[in-house]
């Protein structure tokens, strides 16, 4: 099943409603947002090397 929803709580409620099933939830974000987030994490990680 593929579900599109803007509210993570709604997805959590749906998964809790059907405990006999196993769900995998994967957030889908724009590539631009993913790259920006990864660059922030890389910069943070690289800042730890000097400490």
mmCIF file of the N, C-alpha and C atoms, coordinates in Angstrom:
data_MODEL
# 
_entry.id   MODEL 
# 
loop_
_atom_site.group_PDB 
_atom_site.id 
_atom_site.type_symbol 
_atom_site.label_atom_id 
_atom_site.label_alt_id 
_atom_site.label_comp_id 
_atom_site.label_asym_id 
_atom_site.label_entity_id 
_atom_site.label_seq_id 
_atom_site.pdbx_PDB_ins_code 
_atom_site.Cartn_x 
_atom_site.Cartn_y 
_atom_site.Cartn_z 
_atom_site.occupancy 
_atom_site.B_iso_or_equiv 
_atom_site.pdbx_formal_charge 
_atom_site.auth_seq_id 
_atom_site.auth_comp_id 
_atom_site.auth_asym_id 
_atom_site.auth_atom_id 
_atom_site.pdbx_PDB_model_num 
ATOM 1   N N  . UNK A 1 1  ? 0.851  -1.156 0.000  1.00 0.00 ? 1  UNK A N  1 
ATOM 2   C CA . UNK A 1 1  ? 0.000  0.000  0.000  1.00 0.00 ? 1  UNK A CA 1 
ATOM 3   C C  . UNK A 1 1  ? 0.900  1.223  0.000  1.00 0.00 ? 1  UNK A C  1 
ATOM 4   N N  . UNK A 1 2  ? 0.558  2.220  -0.727 1.00 0.00 ? 2  UNK A N  1 
ATOM 5   C CA . UNK A 1 2  ? 1.264  3.488  -0.762 1.00 0.00 ? 2  UNK A CA 1 
ATOM 6   C C  . UNK A 1 2  ? 0.320  4.560  -0.259 1.00 0.00 ? 2  UNK A C  1 
ATOM 7   N N  . UNK A 1 3  ? 0.774  5.325  0.734  1.00 0.00 ? 3  UNK A N  1 
ATOM 8   C CA . UNK A 1 3  ? -0.068 6.346  1.341  1.00 0.00 ? 3  UNK A CA 1 
ATOM 9   C C  . UNK A 1 3  ? 0.675  7.667  1.308  1.00 0.00 ? 3  UNK A C  1 
ATOM 10  N N  . UNK A 1 4  ? -0.032 8.721  0.988  1.00 0.00 ? 4  UNK A N  1 
ATOM 11  C CA . UNK A 1 4  ? 0.542  10.064 0.996  1.00 0.00 ? 4  UNK A CA 1 
ATOM 12  C C  . UNK A 1 4  ? -0.164 10.861 2.082  1.00 0.00 ? 4  UNK A C  1 
ATOM 13  N N  . UNK A 1 5  ? 0.622  11.446 2.982  1.00 0.00 ? 5  UNK A N  1 
ATOM 14  C CA . UNK A 1 5  ? 0.028  12.171 4.103  1.00 0.00 ? 5  UNK A CA 1 
ATOM 15  C C  . UNK A 1 5  ? 1.015  13.227 4.589  1.00 0.00 ? 5  UNK A C  1 
ATOM 16  N N  . UNK A 1 6  ? 0.512  14.383 4.970  1.00 0.00 ? 6  UNK A N  1 
ATOM 17  C CA . UNK A 1 6  ? 1.363  15.457 5.476  1.00 0.00 ? 6  UNK A CA 1 
ATOM 18  C C  . UNK A 1 6  ? 1.536  15.409 6.992  1.00 0.00 ? 6  UNK A C  1 
ATOM 19  N N  . UNK A 1 7  ? 0.749  14.597 7.669  1.00 0.00 ? 7  UNK A N  1 
ATOM 20  C CA . UNK A 1 7  ? 0.773  14.571 9.129  1.00 0.00 ? 7  UNK A CA 1 
ATOM 21  C C  . UNK A 1 7  ? 1.284  13.222 9.630  1.00 0.00 ? 7  UNK A C  1 
ATOM 22  N N  . UNK A 1 8  ? 2.500  13.188 10.213 1.00 0.00 ? 8  UNK A N  1 
ATOM 23  C CA . UNK A 1 8  ? 3.042  11.919 10.698 1.00 0.00 ? 8  UNK A CA 1 
ATOM 24  C C  . UNK A 1 8  ? 2.186  11.267 11.778 1.00 0.00 ? 8  UNK A C  1 
ATOM 25  N N  . UNK A 1 9  ? 1.465  12.052 12.545 1.00 0.00 ? 9  UNK A N  1 
ATOM 26  C CA . UNK A 1 9  ? 0.606  11.489 13.587 1.00 0.00 ? 9  UNK A CA 1 
ATOM 27  C C  . UNK A 1 9  ? -0.524 10.662 12.975 1.00 0.00 ? 9  UNK A C  1 
ATOM 28  N N  . UNK A 1 10 ? -1.045 11.100 11.857 1.00 0.00 ? 10 UNK A N  1 
ATOM 29  C CA . UNK A 1 10 ? -2.096 10.346 11.172 1.00 0.00 ? 10 UNK A CA 1 
ATOM 30  C C  . UNK A 1 10 ? -1.572 8.988  10.725 1.00 0.00 ? 10 UNK A C  1 
ATOM 31  N N  . UNK A 1 11 ? -0.358 8.961  10.216 1.00 0.00 ? 11 UNK A N  1 
ATOM 32  C CA . UNK A 1 11 ? 0.246  7.692  9.801  1.00 0.00 ? 11 UNK A CA 1 
ATOM 33  C C  . UNK A 1 11 ? 0.457  6.787  11.011 1.00 0.00 ? 11 UNK A C  1 
ATOM 34  N N  . UNK A 1 12 ? 0.920  7.357  12.109 1.00 0.00 ? 12 UNK A N  1 
ATOM 35  C CA . UNK A 1 12 ? 1.119  6.575  13.333 1.00 0.00 ? 12 UNK A CA 1 
ATOM 36  C C  . UNK A 1 12 ? -0.201 5.982  13.823 1.00 0.00 ? 12 UNK A C  1 
ATOM 37  N N  . UNK A 1 13 ? -1.246 6.768  13.809 1.00 0.00 ? 13 UNK A N  1 
ATOM 38  C CA . UNK A 1 13 ? -2.564 6.275  14.237 1.00 0.00 ? 13 UNK A CA 1 
ATOM 39  C C  . UNK A 1 13 ? -3.030 5.131  13.340 1.00 0.00 ? 13 UNK A C  1 
ATOM 40  N N  . UNK A 1 14 ? -2.842 5.275  12.041 1.00 0.00 ? 14 UNK A N  1 
ATOM 41  C CA . UNK A 1 14 ? -3.273 4.236  11.105 1.00 0.00 ? 14 UNK A CA 1 
ATOM 42  C C  . UNK A 1 14 ? -2.517 2.937  11.369 1.00 0.00 ? 14 UNK A C  1 
ATOM 43  N N  . UNK A 1 15 ? -1.206 3.035  11.543 1.00 0.00 ? 15 UNK A N  1 
ATOM 44  C CA . UNK A 1 15 ? -0.403 1.837  11.808 1.00 0.00 ? 15 UNK A CA 1 
ATOM 45  C C  . UNK A 1 15 ? -0.785 1.202  13.138 1.00 0.00 ? 15 UNK A C  1 
ATOM 46  N N  . UNK A 1 16 ? -1.120 2.006  14.127 1.00 0.00 ? 16 UNK A N  1 
ATOM 47  C CA . UNK A 1 16 ? -1.527 1.490  15.440 1.00 0.00 ? 16 UNK A CA 1 
ATOM 48  C C  . UNK A 1 16 ? -2.895 0.832  15.388 1.00 0.00 ? 16 UNK A C  1 
ATOM 49  N N  . UNK A 1 17 ? -3.700 1.248  14.440 1.00 0.00 ? 17 UNK A N  1 
ATOM 50  C CA . UNK A 1 17 ? -5.057 0.729  14.318 1.00 0.00 ? 17 UNK A CA 1 
ATOM 51  C C  . UNK A 1 17 ? -5.046 -0.719 13.805 1.00 0.00 ? 17 UNK A C  1 
ATOM 52  N N  . UNK A 1 18 ? -3.979 -1.095 13.101 1.00 0.00 ? 18 UNK A N  1 
ATOM 53  C CA . UNK A 1 18 ? -3.912 -2.424 12.501 1.00 0.00 ? 18 UNK A CA 1 
ATOM 54  C C  . UNK A 1 18 ? -2.643 -3.145 12.976 1.00 0.00 ? 18 UNK A C  1 
ATOM 55  N N  . UNK A 1 19 ? -2.610 -3.559 14.241 1.00 0.00 ? 19 UNK A N  1 
ATOM 56  C CA . UNK A 1 19 ? -1.378 -4.128 14.798 1.00 0.00 ? 19 UNK A CA 1 
ATOM 57  C C  . UNK A 1 19 ? -0.985 -5.484 14.221 1.00 0.00 ? 19 UNK A C  1 
ATOM 58  N N  . UNK A 1 20 ? -1.887 -6.149 13.517 1.00 0.00 ? 20 UNK A N  1 
ATOM 59  C CA . UNK A 1 20 ? -1.564 -7.461 12.942 1.00 0.00 ? 20 UNK A CA 1 
ATOM 60  C C  . UNK A 1 20 ? -0.671 -7.326 11.707 1.00 0.00 ? 20 UNK A C  1 
ATOM 61  N N  . UNK A 1 21 ? -0.569 -6.123 11.160 1.00 0.00 ? 21 UNK A N  1 
ATOM 62  C CA . UNK A 1 21 ? 0.240  -5.894 9.967  1.00 0.00 ? 21 UNK A CA 1 
ATOM 63  C C  . UNK A 1 21 ? 1.556  -5.231 10.352 1.00 0.00 ? 21 UNK A C  1 
ATOM 64  N N  . UNK A 1 22 ? 2.559  -5.412 9.517  1.00 0.00 ? 22 UNK A N  1 
ATOM 65  C CA . UNK A 1 22 ? 3.858  -4.766 9.718  1.00 0.00 ? 22 UNK A CA 1 
ATOM 66  C C  . UNK A 1 22 ? 3.983  -3.655 8.679  1.00 0.00 ? 22 UNK A C  1 
ATOM 67  N N  . UNK A 1 23 ? 4.242  -2.462 9.156  1.00 0.00 ? 23 UNK A N  1 
ATOM 68  C CA . UNK A 1 23 ? 4.348  -1.308 8.266  1.00 0.00 ? 23 UNK A CA 1 
ATOM 69  C C  . UNK A 1 23 ? 5.779  -0.802 8.237  1.00 0.00 ? 23 UNK A C  1 
ATOM 70  N N  . UNK A 1 24 ? 6.187  -0.292 7.110  1.00 0.00 ? 24 UNK A N  1 
ATOM 71  C CA . UNK A 1 24 ? 7.438  0.434  6.976  1.00 0.00 ? 24 UNK A CA 1 
ATOM 72  C C  . UNK A 1 24 ? 7.079  1.818  6.471  1.00 0.00 ? 24 UNK A C  1 
ATOM 73  N N  . UNK A 1 25 ? 7.511  2.829  7.203  1.00 0.00 ? 25 UNK A N  1 
ATOM 74  C CA . UNK A 1 25 ? 7.200  4.210  6.839  1.00 0.00 ? 25 UNK A CA 1 
ATOM 75  C C  . UNK A 1 25 ? 8.492  4.887  6.423  1.00 0.00 ? 25 UNK A C  1 
ATOM 76  N N  . UNK A 1 26 ? 8.476  5.458  5.235  1.00 0.00 ? 26 UNK A N  1 
ATOM 77  C CA . UNK A 1 26 ? 9.646  6.143  4.703  1.00 0.00 ? 26 UNK A CA 1 
ATOM 78  C C  . UNK A 1 26 ? 9.248  7.564  4.317  1.00 0.00 ? 26 UNK A C  1 
ATOM 79  N N  . UNK A 1 27 ? 9.859  8.555  4.936  1.00 0.00 ? 27 UNK A N  1 
ATOM 80  C CA . UNK A 1 27 ? 9.536  9.930  4.535  1.00 0.00 ? 27 UNK A CA 1 
ATOM 81  C C  . UNK A 1 27 ? 10.098 10.208 3.142  1.00 0.00 ? 27 UNK A C  1 
ATOM 82  N N  . UNK A 1 28 ? 9.357  10.937 2.380  1.00 0.00 ? 28 UNK A N  1 
ATOM 83  C CA . UNK A 1 28 ? 9.789  11.316 1.041  1.00 0.00 ? 28 UNK A CA 1 
ATOM 84  C C  . UNK A 1 28 ? 9.980  12.827 1.045  1.00 0.00 ? 28 UNK A C  1 
ATOM 85  N N  . UNK A 1 29 ? 11.195 13.244 0.718  1.00 0.00 ? 29 UNK A N  1 
ATOM 86  C CA . UNK A 1 29 ? 11.486 14.672 0.687  1.00 0.00 ? 29 UNK A CA 1 
ATOM 87  C C  . UNK A 1 29 ? 12.103 15.026 -0.660 1.00 0.00 ? 29 UNK A C  1 
ATOM 88  N N  . UNK A 1 30 ? 12.079 16.299 -0.979 1.00 0.00 ? 30 UNK A N  1 
ATOM 89  C CA . UNK A 1 30 ? 12.667 16.761 -2.234 1.00 0.00 ? 30 UNK A CA 1 
ATOM 90  C C  . UNK A 1 30 ? 14.173 16.554 -2.200 1.00 0.00 ? 30 UNK A C  1 
ATOM 91  N N  . UNK A 1 31 ? 14.746 16.281 -3.347 1.00 0.00 ? 31 UNK A N  1 
ATOM 92  C CA . UNK A 1 31 ? 16.181 16.045 -3.441 1.00 0.00 ? 31 UNK A CA 1 
ATOM 93  C C  . UNK A 1 31 ? 16.955 17.261 -2.936 1.00 0.00 ? 31 UNK A C  1 
ATOM 94  N N  . UNK A 1 32 ? 16.503 18.450 -3.268 1.00 0.00 ? 32 UNK A N  1 
ATOM 95  C CA . UNK A 1 32 ? 17.191 19.668 -2.835 1.00 0.00 ? 32 UNK A CA 1 
ATOM 96  C C  . UNK A 1 32 ? 17.246 19.758 -1.309 1.00 0.00 ? 32 UNK A C  1 
ATOM 97  N N  . UNK A 1 33 ? 16.153 19.397 -0.654 1.00 0.00 ? 33 UNK A N  1 
ATOM 98  C CA . UNK A 1 33 ? 16.109 19.431 0.809  1.00 0.00 ? 33 UNK A CA 1 
ATOM 99  C C  . UNK A 1 33 ? 17.035 18.369 1.401  1.00 0.00 ? 33 UNK A C  1 
ATOM 100 N N  . UNK A 1 34 ? 17.070 17.196 0.769  1.00 0.00 ? 34 UNK A N  1 
ATOM 101 C CA . UNK A 1 34 ? 17.934 16.117 1.250  1.00 0.00 ? 34 UNK A CA 1 
ATOM 102 C C  . UNK A 1 34 ? 19.404 16.507 1.140  1.00 0.00 ? 34 UNK A C  1 
ATOM 103 N N  . UNK A 1 35 ? 19.782 17.092 0.023  1.00 0.00 ? 35 UNK A N  1 
ATOM 104 C CA . UNK A 1 35 ? 21.175 17.501 -0.167 1.00 0.00 ? 35 UNK A CA 1 
ATOM 105 C C  . UNK A 1 35 ? 21.556 18.580 0.839  1.00 0.00 ? 35 UNK A C  1 
ATOM 106 N N  . UNK A 1 36 ? 20.682 19.556 1.045  1.00 0.00 ? 36 UNK A N  1 
ATOM 107 C CA . UNK A 1 36 ? 20.959 20.617 2.013  1.00 0.00 ? 36 UNK A CA 1 
ATOM 108 C C  . UNK A 1 36 ? 21.141 20.029 3.408  1.00 0.00 ? 36 UNK A C  1 
ATOM 109 N N  . UNK A 1 37 ? 20.303 19.096 3.795  1.00 0.00 ? 37 UNK A N  1 
ATOM 110 C CA . UNK A 1 37 ? 20.425 18.456 5.103  1.00 0.00 ? 37 UNK A CA 1 
ATOM 111 C C  . UNK A 1 37 ? 21.714 17.663 5.231  1.00 0.00 ? 37 UNK A C  1 
ATOM 112 N N  . UNK A 1 38 ? 22.070 16.946 4.170  1.00 0.00 ? 38 UNK A N  1 
ATOM 113 C CA . UNK A 1 38 ? 23.306 16.160 4.206  1.00 0.00 ? 38 UNK A CA 1 
ATOM 114 C C  . UNK A 1 38 ? 24.527 17.060 4.299  1.00 0.00 ? 38 UNK A C  1 
ATOM 115 N N  . UNK A 1 39 ? 24.517 18.183 3.604  1.00 0.00 ? 39 UNK A N  1 
ATOM 116 C CA . UNK A 1 39 ? 25.643 19.119 3.687  1.00 0.00 ? 39 UNK A CA 1 
ATOM 117 C C  . UNK A 1 39 ? 25.782 19.703 5.094  1.00 0.00 ? 39 UNK A C  1 
ATOM 118 N N  . UNK A 1 40 ? 24.663 19.969 5.751  1.00 0.00 ? 40 UNK A N  1 
ATOM 119 C CA . UNK A 1 40 ? 24.707 20.463 7.131  1.00 0.00 ? 40 UNK A CA 1 
ATOM 120 C C  . UNK A 1 40 ? 25.319 19.421 8.059  1.00 0.00 ? 40 UNK A C  1 
ATOM 121 N N  . UNK A 1 41 ? 24.931 18.161 7.880  1.00 0.00 ? 41 UNK A N  1 
ATOM 122 C CA . UNK A 1 41 ? 25.461 17.091 8.723  1.00 0.00 ? 41 UNK A CA 1 
ATOM 123 C C  . UNK A 1 41 ? 26.945 16.874 8.452  1.00 0.00 ? 41 UNK A C  1 
ATOM 124 N N  . UNK A 1 42 ? 27.353 16.944 7.198  1.00 0.00 ? 42 UNK A N  1 
ATOM 125 C CA . UNK A 1 42 ? 28.768 16.788 6.860  1.00 0.00 ? 42 UNK A CA 1 
ATOM 126 C C  . UNK A 1 42 ? 29.586 17.903 7.496  1.00 0.00 ? 42 UNK A C  1 
ATOM 127 N N  . UNK A 1 43 ? 29.097 19.135 7.423  1.00 0.00 ? 43 UNK A N  1 
ATOM 128 C CA . UNK A 1 43 ? 29.802 20.263 8.037  1.00 0.00 ? 43 UNK A CA 1 
ATOM 129 C C  . UNK A 1 43 ? 29.899 20.081 9.550  1.00 0.00 ? 43 UNK A C  1 
ATOM 130 N N  . UNK A 1 44 ? 28.828 19.608 10.179 1.00 0.00 ? 44 UNK A N  1 
ATOM 131 C CA . UNK A 1 44 ? 28.859 19.365 11.627 1.00 0.00 ? 44 UNK A CA 1 
ATOM 132 C C  . UNK A 1 44 ? 29.875 18.280 11.962 1.00 0.00 ? 44 UNK A C  1 
ATOM 133 N N  . UNK A 1 45 ? 29.858 17.183 11.200 1.00 0.00 ? 45 UNK A N  1 
ATOM 134 C CA . UNK A 1 45 ? 30.797 16.080 11.437 1.00 0.00 ? 45 UNK A CA 1 
ATOM 135 C C  . UNK A 1 45 ? 32.245 16.549 11.278 1.00 0.00 ? 45 UNK A C  1 
ATOM 136 N N  . UNK A 1 46 ? 32.500 17.333 10.225 1.00 0.00 ? 46 UNK A N  1 
ATOM 137 C CA . UNK A 1 46 ? 33.855 17.816 9.981  1.00 0.00 ? 46 UNK A CA 1 
ATOM 138 C C  . UNK A 1 46 ? 34.307 18.773 11.075 1.00 0.00 ? 46 UNK A C  1 
ATOM 139 N N  . UNK A 1 47 ? 33.382 19.483 11.704 1.00 0.00 ? 47 UNK A N  1 
ATOM 140 C CA . UNK A 1 47 ? 33.759 20.401 12.790 1.00 0.00 ? 47 UNK A CA 1 
ATOM 141 C C  . UNK A 1 47 ? 34.202 19.634 14.043 1.00 0.00 ? 47 UNK A C  1 
ATOM 142 N N  . UNK A 1 48 ? 33.809 18.376 14.163 1.00 0.00 ? 48 UNK A N  1 
ATOM 143 C CA . UNK A 1 48 ? 34.189 17.569 15.331 1.00 0.00 ? 48 UNK A CA 1 
ATOM 144 C C  . UNK A 1 48 ? 35.619 17.053 15.220 1.00 0.00 ? 48 UNK A C  1 
ATOM 145 N N  . UNK A 1 49 ? 36.153 16.961 14.027 1.00 0.00 ? 49 UNK A N  1 
ATOM 146 C CA . UNK A 1 49 ? 37.488 16.400 13.834 1.00 0.00 ? 49 UNK A CA 1 
ATOM 147 C C  . UNK A 1 49 ? 38.565 17.230 14.510 1.00 0.00 ? 49 UNK A C  1 
ATOM 148 N N  . UNK A 1 50 ? 38.375 18.552 14.597 1.00 0.00 ? 50 UNK A N  1 
ATOM 149 C CA . UNK A 1 50 ? 39.378 19.416 15.187 1.00 0.00 ? 50 UNK A CA 1 
ATOM 150 C C  . UNK A 1 50 ? 39.322 19.467 16.708 1.00 0.00 ? 50 UNK A C  1 
ATOM 151 N N  . UNK A 1 51 ? 38.325 18.835 17.305 1.00 0.00 ? 51 UNK A N  1 
ATOM 152 C CA . UNK A 1 51 ? 38.160 18.931 18.770 1.00 0.00 ? 51 UNK A CA 1 
ATOM 153 C C  . UNK A 1 51 ? 38.821 17.798 19.477 1.00 0.00 ? 51 UNK A C  1 
# 
